[in-house]
Amino acid sequence: MNIGEVAKLSGVNPKLVRHYESIGLVSKPVRADSGYRLYSEKDIHTLRFIKRARGLGFSLPEIKQLLGLWKNKSRASAQVKSLAMTHVKEMQAKILELQSMCDTLTHLAKHCHGDHRPDCPILEELEGE
């Protein structure tokens, strides 16, 4: 399959396919005599795996670890669970941070008159005075 076909079947655009190759998430494909990349079913499965992992918010280094664990059939599932739970904790911390930001901005917006007057607590907060 060429890059267009593998992109369509995996749901990953060609530019990302090339990027994932360049950083080693996907192995370099064989090349046809014409120089075009040729992909296999295995590449489609790997790209789908990467796409799903990205959808769950895993970073590229984490995905590299997950791919290694996925390919290693003798790995312990505890390793996978540990990586996933670390990611969950990071997401929970990010959720708390985002909620705090949202609460602060909501509070400031409630205290802003939103009319013709120039005074604005939102800008005052951003100014830091």
Sine and cosine of phi, psi and omega as CSV:
sin_phi,cos_phi,sin_psi,cos_psi,sin_omega,cos_omega
0.00,0.00,0.53,-0.84,0.07,-1.00
-1.00,0.00,0.04,-1.00,-0.10,-1.00
-0.90,0.44,-0.56,0.83,0.03,-1.00
-0.91,0.42,-0.67,0.74,0.00,-1.00
-0.92,0.38,-0.70,0.71,-0.02,-1.00
-0.92,0.39,-0.57,0.82,0.04,-1.00
-0.90,0.44,-0.71,0.70,-0.01,-1.00
-0.90,0.43,-0.70,0.71,-0.05,-1.00
-0.95,0.31,-0.48,0.88,-0.02,-1.00
-1.00,-0.07,-0.34,0.94,-0.06,-1.00
0.99,0.15,0.23,0.97,0.01,-1.00
-0.93,-0.37,0.80,-0.60,-0.07,-1.00
-0.93,0.38,0.43,-0.90,-0.08,-1.00
-0.83,0.56,-0.60,0.80,0.00,-1.00
-0.88,0.47,-0.68,0.73,0.04,-1.00
-0.93,0.37,-0.59,0.81,0.05,-1.00
-0.84,0.54,-0.74,0.68,0.02,-1.00
-0.89,0.45,-0.65,0.76,0.02,-1.00
-0.89,0.45,-0.72,0.69,0.01,-1.00
-0.88,0.47,-0.56,0.83,0.10,-1.00
-0.90,0.43,-0.72,0.70,-0.09,-1.00
-0.90,0.43,-0.47,0.88,0.00,-1.00
-0.98,-0.18,0.07,1.00,0.12,-0.99
1.00,0.07,0.20,0.98,0.07,-1.00
-0.97,0.25,-0.55,0.83,0.04,-1.00
-0.88,-0.48,0.70,-0.71,-0.01,-1.00
-0.92,0.39,0.48,-0.88,0.01,-1.00
-0.89,0.46,0.77,-0.63,-0.01,-1.00
-0.97,0.24,0.34,-0.94,0.12,-0.99
-0.94,0.35,0.37,-0.93,-0.01,-1.00
-0.91,-0.42,0.64,-0.76,0.08,-1.00
-0.96,0.29,0.22,-0.98,0.04,-1.00
-0.84,0.54,-0.48,0.88,0.01,-1.00
-0.97,0.23,-0.19,0.98,-0.02,-1.00
0.99,-0.13,-0.14,0.99,0.00,-1.00
-0.95,0.31,0.57,-0.82,0.06,-1.00
-0.95,0.31,0.63,-0.78,0.05,-1.00
-0.85,-0.53,0.80,-0.61,-0.08,-1.00
-0.93,-0.38,0.33,-0.94,0.00,-1.00
-0.89,-0.46,0.08,-1.00,0.09,-1.00
-0.86,0.51,-0.61,0.79,0.00,-1.00
-0.85,0.52,-0.64,0.77,0.02,-1.00
-0.90,0.43,-0.62,0.78,0.03,-1.00
-0.89,0.45,-0.70,0.71,0.01,-1.00
-0.88,0.47,-0.66,0.75,0.01,-1.00
-0.90,0.43,-0.69,0.72,0.00,-1.00
-0.91,0.41,-0.62,0.79,0.06,-1.00
-0.91,0.42,-0.64,0.77,0.05,-1.00
-0.86,0.51,-0.74,0.67,0.00,-1.00
-0.88,0.47,-0.69,0.72,-0.01,-1.00
-0.88,0.47,-0.68,0.73,0.02,-1.00
-0.91,0.41,-0.66,0.75,0.02,-1.00
-0.90,0.44,-0.65,0.76,0.06,-1.00
-0.89,0.45,-0.63,0.78,0.03,-1.00
-0.88,0.47,-0.43,0.90,0.05,-1.00
-1.00,-0.03,0.08,1.00,0.10,-0.99
1.00,0.05,0.15,0.99,0.04,-1.00
-0.93,0.37,0.61,-0.79,0.06,-1.00
-0.97,0.23,0.25,-0.97,0.02,-1.00
-0.88,0.48,-0.67,0.75,0.08,-1.00
-0.88,0.47,-0.61,0.80,0.05,-1.00
-0.91,0.41,-0.64,0.77,0.02,-1.00
-0.91,0.42,-0.60,0.80,0.05,-1.00
-0.87,0.49,-0.68,0.74,0.06,-1.00
-0.89,0.45,-0.71,0.70,-0.01,-1.00
-0.88,0.48,-0.66,0.75,0.04,-1.00
-0.88,0.48,-0.67,0.74,0.04,-1.00
-0.88,0.48,-0.66,0.75,0.02,-1.00
-0.93,0.37,-0.63,0.78,0.00,-1.00
-0.89,0.46,-0.65,0.76,-0.04,-1.00
-0.98,0.21,-0.38,0.92,-0.02,-1.00
-1.00,0.00,0.99,-0.13,-0.08,-1.00
-0.95,0.32,-0.21,0.98,0.02,-1.00
-0.99,-0.13,0.10,0.99,0.00,-1.00
-0.94,0.34,0.41,-0.91,0.07,-1.00
-1.00,0.06,0.66,-0.75,0.01,-1.00
-0.90,0.44,-0.35,0.94,0.03,-1.00
-0.87,0.50,-0.55,0.84,0.03,-1.00
-0.91,0.42,-0.67,0.74,0.00,-1.00
-0.92,0.40,-0.71,0.71,-0.01,-1.00
-0.88,0.47,-0.67,0.74,0.00,-1.00
-0.87,0.49,-0.71,0.71,0.03,-1.00
-0.89,0.46,-0.68,0.73,0.00,-1.00
-0.91,0.42,-0.67,0.74,-0.03,-1.00
-0.94,0.35,-0.56,0.83,0.11,-0.99
-0.88,0.48,-0.67,0.74,0.02,-1.00
-0.90,0.43,-0.65,0.76,0.03,-1.00
-0.86,0.51,-0.72,0.70,0.00,-1.00
-0.88,0.48,-0.65,0.76,0.03,-1.00
-0.90,0.44,-0.65,0.76,0.03,-1.00
-0.92,0.40,-0.65,0.76,0.03,-1.00
-0.89,0.46,-0.64,0.77,0.05,-1.00
-0.90,0.43,-0.65,0.76,0.01,-1.00
-0.91,0.41,-0.63,0.78,0.04,-1.00
-0.88,0.48,-0.71,0.71,0.03,-1.00
-0.88,0.47,-0.66,0.75,0.02,-1.00
-0.89,0.45,-0.71,0.71,0.01,-1.00
-0.91,0.42,-0.63,0.78,0.02,-1.00
-0.90,0.43,-0.65,0.76,0.04,-1.00
-0.89,0.45,-0.68,0.73,0.03,-1.00
-0.89,0.46,-0.68,0.73,0.00,-1.00
-0.90,0.44,-0.69,0.72,0.02,-1.00
-0.88,0.48,-0.70,0.72,0.01,-1.00
-0.88,0.47,-0.74,0.68,-0.02,-1.00
-0.92,0.40,-0.61,0.79,0.06,-1.00
-0.89,0.46,-0.70,0.71,0.03,-1.00
-0.86,0.51,-0.73,0.68,-0.01,-1.00
-0.90,0.44,-0.67,0.75,-0.01,-1.00
-0.91,0.42,-0.59,0.81,0.03,-1.00
-0.90,0.44,-0.50,0.87,-0.03,-1.00
-1.00,-0.06,0.01,1.00,0.07,-1.00
-1.00,-0.02,0.76,-0.65,-0.04,-1.00
-0.92,0.39,-0.52,0.85,0.02,-1.00
0.90,0.43,0.55,0.83,0.00,-1.00
-0.82,-0.57,-0.48,-0.88,-0.07,-1.00
-0.97,0.22,-0.22,0.97,-0.04,-1.00
-0.95,0.32,0.56,-0.83,-0.04,-1.00
-0.99,0.17,-0.36,0.93,-0.04,-1.00
-0.95,0.32,0.68,-0.73,-0.07,-1.00
-0.50,-0.86,0.89,-0.45,0.00,-1.00
-0.89,0.45,-0.44,0.90,0.03,-1.00
-0.90,0.43,-0.76,0.64,0.00,-1.00
-0.92,0.39,-0.58,0.82,0.03,-1.00
-0.90,0.44,-0.64,0.77,0.05,-1.00
-0.91,0.42,-0.68,0.74,0.01,-1.00
-0.92,0.40,-0.54,0.84,0.03,-1.00
-0.94,0.34,-0.50,0.87,0.07,-1.00
0.99,0.11,0.37,0.93,0.00,-1.00
-0.94,-0.35,0.00,0.00,0.00,0.00
